[in-house]
């Protein structure tokens, strides 16, 4: 759906979106409510909604058991719009990278120190390719 909406492939983005939502429900063995894709906020383009945001939000929901995939989608697109929580241990920031594992520091100290010299091992320090 995203590729069609962005004009990267031919096809009906709305049809792909609705098919993807239906397949996500089927994957989990759930019955898709008959009006789900055609009423409320899930309706493709409803109330002037950004179709890309809707597509990514549904994709994010489908990745609910694989947090890494949802995080990658959020990092890639900025969607869905997430709310911060007061119990955040990271000052309400969404991490922009994963920290190096302890094994890296223990088994590859020289390269670990070179890699972390500028920004430490902070989950809030963008990796070299992550530029606006």
Contact map, one row per residue, 1 for C-alpha under 8 A:
111110000001111110010000000000000000000000000000000000100000000000000000000000000000000000000000000000000000000000000000000000000000
111111000000100000000000000000000000000000000000000100110000000000000000000000000000000000000000000000000000000000000000000000000000
111111111000100000000000000000000000000000000000000000000000000000000000000000000000000000000000000000000000000000000000000000000000
111111111111100000000000000000000000000000000000000000000000000000000000000000000000000000000000000000000000000000000000000000000000
111111110001100000000000000000000000000000000000001100000000000000000000000000000000000000000000000000000000000000000000000000000000
011111111000000000000000000000000000000000000000000000000000000000000000000000000000000000000000000000000000000000000000000000000000
001111111100000000000000000000000000000000000000000000000000000000000000000000000000000000000000000000000000000000000000000000000000
001111111100000000000000000000000000000000000000000000000000000000000000000000000000000000000000000000000000000000000000000000000000
001101111110000000000000000000000000000000000000000000000000000000000000000000000000000000000000000000000000000000000000000000000000
000100111111000000000000000000000000000000000000000000000000000000000000000000000000000000000000000000000000000000000000000000000000
000100001111100100000000000000000000000000000000000000000000000000000000000000000000000000000000000000000000000000000000000000000000
100110000111111100000000000000000000000000000000000000000000000000000000000000000000000000000000000000000000000000000000000000000000
111110000011111110000000000000000000000000000000000000000000000000000000000000000000000000000000000000000000000000000000000000000000
100000000001111111000000000000000000000000010000000000000000000000000000000000000000000000000000000000000000000000000000000000000000
100000000001111111100000000000000000000000000000000000000000000000000000000000000000000000000000000000000000000000000000000000000000
100000000011111111110000000000000000000000000000000000000000000000000000000000000000000000000000000000000000000000000000000000000000
100000000000111111111000000000000000000000010000000000100000000000000000000000000000000000000000000000000000000000000000000000000000
000000000000011111111100000000000000100000000000000000000000000000000000000000000000000000000000000000000000000000000000000000000000
000000000000001111111110000000000000000000000000000000000000000000000000000000000000000000000000000000000000000000000000000000000000
100000000000000111111111000000000000000000000000000000000000000000000000000000000000000000000000000000000000000000000000000000000000
000000000000000011111111100000000000100000000000000000000100000000000000000000000000000000000000000000000000000000000000000000000000
000000000000000001111111110000010000000000000000000000000000000000000000000000000000000000000000000000000000000000000000000000000000
000000000000000000111111111000000000000000000000000000000000000000000000000000000000000000000000000000000000000000000000000000000000
000000000000000000011111111100000000000000000000000000000000010000000000000000000000000000000000000000000000000000000000000000000000
000000000000000000001111111111110000000000000000000000000000000000000000000000000000000000000000000000000000000000000000000000000000
000000000000000000000111111111110000000000000000000000000000000000000000000000000000000000000000000000000000000000000000000000000000
000000000000000000000011111111000000000000000000000000000000000000000000000000000000000000000000000000000000000000000000000000000000
000000000000000000000001111111000000000000000000000000000000000000000000000000000000000000000000000000000000000000000000000000000000
000000000000000000000000111111100000000000000000000000000000000000000000000000000000000000000000000000000000000000000000000000000000
000000000000000000000000111111110000000000000000000000000000000000000000000000000000000000000000000000000000000000000000000000000000
000000000000000000000000110011111000000000000000000000000000000000000000000000000000000000000000000000000000000000000000000000000000
000000000000000000000100110001111101000000000000000000000000000000000000000000000000000000000000000000000000000000000000000000000000
000000000000000000000000000000111111000000000000000000000000000000000000000000000000000000000000000000000000000000000000000000000000
000000000000000000000000000000011111100000000000000000000000000000000000000000000000000000000000000000000000000000000000000000000000
000000000000000000000000000000001111111000000000000000000000000000000000000000000000000000000000000000000000000000000000000000000000
000000000000000000000000000000011111111101100000000000000000000000000000000000000000000000000000000000000000000000000000000000000000
000000000000000001001000000000000111111001110000000000000000000000000000000000000000000000000000000000000000000000000000000000000000
000000000000000000000000000000000011111101110000000000000000000000000000000000000000000000000000000000000000000000000000000000000000
000000000000000000000000000000000011111111100000000000000000000000000000000000000000000000000000000000000000000000000000000000000000
000000000000000000000000000000000001011111100100000000000000000000000000000000000000000000000000000000000000000000000000000000000000
000000000000000000000000000000000000001111110100000000000000000000000000000000000000000000000000000000000000000000000000000000000000
000000000000000000000000000000000001111111110100000001000000000000000000000000000000000000000000000000000000000000000000000000000000
000000000000000000000000000000000001111111111100000000000000000000000000000000000000000000000000000000000000000000000000000000000000
000000000000010010000000000000000000110011111100101001000000000000000000000000000000000000000000000000000000000000000000000000000000
000000000000000000000000000000000000000000111111111001000000000000000000000000000000000000000000000000000000000000000000000000000000
000000000000000000000000000000000000000111111111100000000000000000000000000000000000000000000000000000000000000000000000000000000000
000000000000000000000000000000000000000000001111100000000000000000000000000000000000000000000000000000000000000000000000000000000000
000000000000000000000000000000000000000000001111110000000000000000000000000000000000000000000000000000000000000000000000000000000000
000000000000000000000000000000000000000000011111111011000000000000000000000000000000000000000000000000000000000000000000000000000000
000000000000000000000000000000000000000000001001111111000000000000000000000000000000000000000000000000000000000000000000000000000000
000010000000000000000000000000000000000000011000111111100000000000000000000000000000000000000000000000000000000000000000000000000000
010010000000000000000000000000000000000000000000011111110000000000000000000000000000000000000000000000000000000000000000000000000000
000000000000000000000000000000000000000000000000111111111000000000000000000000110000000000000000000000000000000000000000000000000000
000000000000000000000000000000000000000001011000111111111100000000000000000000010000000000000000000000000000000000000000000000000000
110000000000000010000000000000000000000000000000001111111110000000000000000000000000000000000000000000000000000000000000000000000000
010000000000000000000000000000000000000000000000000111111111000000000000100010110000000000000000000000000000000000000000000000000000
000000000000000000000000000000000000000000000000000011111111100000000000000000110000000000000000000000000000000000000000000000000000
000000000000000000001000000000000000000000000000000001111111110000000000000000000000000000000000000000000000000000000000000000000000
000000000000000000000000000000000000000000000000000000111111111000000100000000000000000000000000000000000000000000000000000000000000
000000000000000000000000000000000000000000000000000000011111111100001100110000010000000000000000000000000000000000000000000000000000
000000000000000000000000000000000000000000000000000000001111111100000100000000000000000000000000000000000000000000000000000000000000
000000000000000000000001000000000000000000000000000000000111111110000000000000000000000000000000000000000000000000000000000000000000
000000000000000000000000000000000000000000000000000000000011111111101100000000000000000000000000000000000000000000000000000000000000
000000000000000000000000000000000000000000000000000000000001111111100100000000000000000000000000000000000000000000000000000000000000
000000000000000000000000000000000000000000000000000000000000011111100000000000000000000000000000000000000000000000000000000000000000
000000000000000000000000000000000000000000000000000000000000001111111100000000000000000000000000000000000000000000000000000000000000
000000000000000000000000000000000000000000000000000000000000001111111110000000000000000000000000000000000000000000000000000000000000
000000000000000000000000000000000000000000000000000000000000000001111111000000000000000000000000000000000000000000000000000000000000
000000000000000000000000000000000000000000000000000000000001001001111111100000000000000000000000000000000000000000000000000000000000
000000000000000000000000000000000000000000000000000000000011101101111111110000000000000000000000000000000000000000000000000000000000
000000000000000000000000000000000000000000000000000000000000000000111111111000000000000000000000000000000000000000000000000000000000
000000000000000000000000000000000000000000000000000000000000000000011111111100000000000000000000000000000000000000000000000000000000
000000000000000000000000000000000000000000000000000000010001000000001111111111100000000000000000000000000000000000000000000000000000
000000000000000000000000000000000000000000000000000000000001000000000111111111110000000000000000000000000000000000000000000000000000
000000000000000000000000000000000000000000000000000000000000000000000011111111100000000000000001000000000000000000000000000000000000
000000000000000000000000000000000000000000000000000000000000000000000001111111000000000000000000000000000000000000000000000000000000
000000000000000000000000000000000000000000000000000000010000000000000000111111100000000000000000000000000000000000000000000000000000
000000000000000000000000000000000000000000000000000000000000000000000000111111111000000000000000000000000000000000000000000000000000
000000000000000000000000000000000000000000000000000010011000000000000000111011111100000000000000000000000000000000000000000000000000
000000000000000000000000000000000000000000000000000011011001000000000000010001111100000000000000000000000000000000000000000000000000
000000000000000000000000000000000000000000000000000000000000000000000000000001111110000000000000000000000000000000000000000000000000
000000000000000000000000000000000000000000000000000000000000000000000000000000111111000000000000000000000000000000000000000000000000
000000000000000000000000000000000000000000000000000000000000000000000000000000001111100000000000000000000000000000000000000000000000
000000000000000000000000000000000000000000000000000000000000000000000000000000000111110100011000000000000000000000000000000000000000
000000000000000000000000000000000000000000000000000000000000000000000000000000000011111100010000000000000000000000000000000000000000
000000000000000000000000000000000000000000000000000000000000000000000000000000000001111100010000000000000000000000000000000000000000
000000000000000000000000000000000000000000000000000000000000000000000000000000000000111110000000000000000000000000000000000000000000
000000000000000000000000000000000000000000000000000000000000000000000000000000000001111111110000000000000000000000000000000000000000
000000000000000000000000000000000000000000000000000000000000000000000000000000000000001111110000000000000000000000000000000000000000
000000000000000000000000000000000000000000000000000000000000000000000000000000000000000111111110000000000000000000000000000000000000
000000000000000000000000000000000000000000000000000000000000000000000000000000000000000111111000000000000000000000000000000000000000
000000000000000000000000000000000000000000000000000000000000000000000000000000000001110111111100000000000000000000000000000000000000
000000000000000000000000000000000000000000000000000000000000000000000000000000000001000001111110000000000000000000000000000100000000
000000000000000000000000000000000000000000000000000000000000000000000000000000000000000001011111000000000000000000000000000100000000
000000000000000000000000000000000000000000000000000000000000000000000000000000000000000001001111110000000000000000000000001100000000
000000000000000000000000000000000000000000000000000000000000000000000000001000000000000000000111110000000000000000000000001111100000
000000000000000000000000000000000000000000000000000000000000000000000000000000000000000000000011111000000000000000000000001111100000
000000000000000000000000000000000000000000000000000000000000000000000000000000000000000000000011111100000000000000000000001000000000
000000000000000000000000000000000000000000000000000000000000000000000000000000000000000000000000111110000000000000000000111000000000
000000000000000000000000000000000000000000000000000000000000000000000000000000000000000000000000011111011000000000000000100000000000
000000000000000000000000000000000000000000000000000000000000000000000000000000000000000000000000001111111000000000000000000000000000
000000000000000000000000000000000000000000000000000000000000000000000000000000000000000000000000000111111100000000000000000000000000
000000000000000000000000000000000000000000000000000000000000000000000000000000000000000000000000000011111111000000000000000000000000
000000000000000000000000000000000000000000000000000000000000000000000000000000000000000000000000000111111111100100000000000000000000
000000000000000000000000000000000000000000000000000000000000000000000000000000000000000000000000000111111111100110000000000000000000
000000000000000000000000000000000000000000000000000000000000000000000000000000000000000000000000000001111111100000000000000000000000
000000000000000000000000000000000000000000000000000000000000000000000000000000000000000000000000000000111111100000000000000000000000
000000000000000000000000000000000000000000000000000000000000000000000000000000000000000000000000000000111111111100000000000000000000
000000000000000000000000000000000000000000000000000000000000000000000000000000000000000000000000000000011111111110000000000000000000
000000000000000000000000000000000000000000000000000000000000000000000000000000000000000000000000000000000001111111000000000000000000
000000000000000000000000000000000000000000000000000000000000000000000000000000000000000000000000000000000001111111100000000000000000
000000000000000000000000000000000000000000000000000000000000000000000000000000000000000000000000000000011001111111110000000000000000
000000000000000000000000000000000000000000000000000000000000000000000000000000000000000000000000000000001000111111111000000000000000
000000000000000000000000000000000000000000000000000000000000000000000000000000000000000000000000000000000000011111111000000000000000
000000000000000000000000000000000000000000000000000000000000000000000000000000000000000000000000000000000000001111111101000000000000
000000000000000000000000000000000000000000000000000000000000000000000000000000000000000000000000000000000000000111111111100000000000
000000000000000000000000000000000000000000000000000000000000000000000000000000000000000000000000000000000000000011111111000000000000
000000000000000000000000000000000000000000000000000000000000000000000000000000000000000000000000000000000000000000111111000000000000
000000000000000000000000000000000000000000000000000000000000000000000000000000000000000000000000000000000000000000011111110010000000
000000000000000000000000000000000000000000000000000000000000000000000000000000000000000000000000000000000000000000111111110000000000
000000000000000000000000000000000000000000000000000000000000000000000000000000000000000000000000001100000000000000010011111010000000
000000000000000000000000000000000000000000000000000000000000000000000000000000000000000000000000001000000000000000000011111110000000
000000000000000000000000000000000000000000000000000000000000000000000000000000000000000000000011111000000000000000000000111111000000
000000000000000000000000000000000000000000000000000000000000000000000000000000000000000000001111100000000000000000000000011111000000
000000000000000000000000000000000000000000000000000000000000000000000000000000000000000000000001100000000000000000000010111111100000
000000000000000000000000000000000000000000000000000000000000000000000000000000000000000000000001100000000000000000000000001111111110
000000000000000000000000000000000000000000000000000000000000000000000000000000000000000000000001100000000000000000000000000011111100
000000000000000000000000000000000000000000000000000000000000000000000000000000000000000000000000000000000000000000000000000001111110
000000000000000000000000000000000000000000000000000000000000000000000000000000000000000000000000000000000000000000000000000001111110
000000000000000000000000000000000000000000000000000000000000000000000000000000000000000000000000000000000000000000000000000001111111
000000000000000000000000000000000000000000000000000000000000000000000000000000000000000000000000000000000000000000000000000001011111
000000000000000000000000000000000000000000000000000000000000000000000000000000000000000000000000000000000000000000000000000000000111
